[in-house]
Amino acid sequence: MEGGTSLFIQKFIQSPLQVGSLFPSSPALAEKMTTNINWQNINEAAELGAGTGVITRSIIKNMLPGTRLHVFEKDKDMRNRLQVNFPEGLYHEDASEIIKSLGSREGTLDAVFSGLPFSNFNKELRTKIVDEVYRSLRPGGILVAFQYSTLMKRTFQATFKEVDISFVPKNFPPAFVYLCEK
Ligand SMILES: C[S@@+](CC[C@H](N)C(=O)[O-])C[C@H]1O[C@@H](n2cnc3c(N)ncnc32)[C@H](O)[C@@H]1O
């Protein structure tokens, strides 16, 4: 088994609610999270809940040279692994502190990519993170988030101007990708 996968499974067993799935995302989900995006317009972005970096790798492959990528991962071992594998990222611990991590800048990110298991969080944490994401994005900026259900549909629709949802069956568990525009 690939090293990232065994670390991921170990972390799921330790903290199932925080990690949210037994396996890292599939290449098909990583691909879906990073297509239909105009990378020419992305100068500064964030990824929330990067895990072992399946989606990080796809973001870095697509982003233009000079793009700043803030990577948030709460688990220290996974964050250390990400830092070694993707040294071009700027690393932070907690996705509920996006604005503080950006040096109190608001409305500056062009895109936020999220693998956070929102449905496992309590309402207060969910609301706080969605609010931080919204405030961190510029007008017209996008949130691309995967979830294993459509439970976040109403929250995203109540927050963002446009919300488009697609289904990715080739993932365990199958996933929904939300593309939300501020
Ligand atoms: C479902 S996994 C997704 C991992 C990876 N993006 C992937 O697609 O394989 C969710 C990740 O979010 C992280 N996470 C949970 N709460 C977080 C928080 N408040 N801030 C940063 N990361 C968090 C977990 O540690 C876990 O690595």
The ligand as a MOL file (V3000), in Angstrom:
LIG
                    3D

  0  0  0     0  0            999 V3000
M  V30 BEGIN CTAB
M  V30 COUNTS 27 29 0 0 0
M  V30 BEGIN ATOM
M  V30 1 C -11.9760 13.7500 3.8060 0
M  V30 2 S -10.2970 14.1430 4.2520 0 CHG=1
M  V30 3 C -9.7650 14.7750 2.6760 0
M  V30 4 C -8.2780 14.6620 2.4780 0
M  V30 5 C -7.7800 14.9930 1.0690 0
M  V30 6 N -8.1720 16.3090 0.6550 0
M  V30 7 C -8.2720 13.9940 0.0560 0
M  V30 8 O -9.1140 14.3950 -0.7630 0
M  V30 9 O -7.8360 12.8450 0.0780 0 CHG=-1
M  V30 10 C -10.4940 15.5970 5.2740 0
M  V30 11 C -9.2160 16.2340 5.7930 0
M  V30 12 O -9.5660 17.4550 6.4730 0
M  V30 13 C -8.7110 17.6200 7.6030 0
M  V30 14 N -9.3570 18.5660 8.5340 0
M  V30 15 C -10.4510 18.3540 9.3140 0
M  V30 16 N -10.7530 19.4700 10.0170 0
M  V30 17 C -9.8370 20.4220 9.6580 0
M  V30 18 C -9.6380 21.7880 10.0210 0
M  V30 19 N -10.4160 22.4130 10.9080 0
M  V30 20 N -8.6080 22.4570 9.4500 0
M  V30 21 C -7.7870 21.8460 8.5510 0
M  V30 22 N -7.9420 20.5640 8.1720 0
M  V30 23 C -8.9450 19.8450 8.7150 0
M  V30 24 C -8.5560 16.1980 8.1270 0
M  V30 25 O -7.4490 16.0640 8.9810 0
M  V30 26 C -8.4420 15.3990 6.8140 0
M  V30 27 O -7.0910 15.3160 6.4010 0
M  V30 END ATOM
M  V30 BEGIN BOND
M  V30 1 1 1 2
M  V30 2 1 2 3
M  V30 3 1 2 10
M  V30 4 1 3 4
M  V30 5 1 4 5
M  V30 6 1 5 6
M  V30 7 1 5 7
M  V30 8 2 7 8
M  V30 9 1 7 9
M  V30 10 1 10 11
M  V30 11 1 11 12
M  V30 12 1 11 26
M  V30 13 1 12 13
M  V30 14 1 13 14
M  V30 15 1 13 24
M  V30 16 1 14 15
M  V30 17 1 14 23
M  V30 18 2 15 16
M  V30 19 1 16 17
M  V30 20 1 17 18
M  V30 21 2 17 23
M  V30 22 1 18 19
M  V30 23 2 18 20
M  V30 24 1 20 21
M  V30 25 2 21 22
M  V30 26 1 22 23
M  V30 27 1 24 25
M  V30 28 1 24 26
M  V30 29 1 26 27
M  V30 END BOND
M  V30 END CTAB
M  END
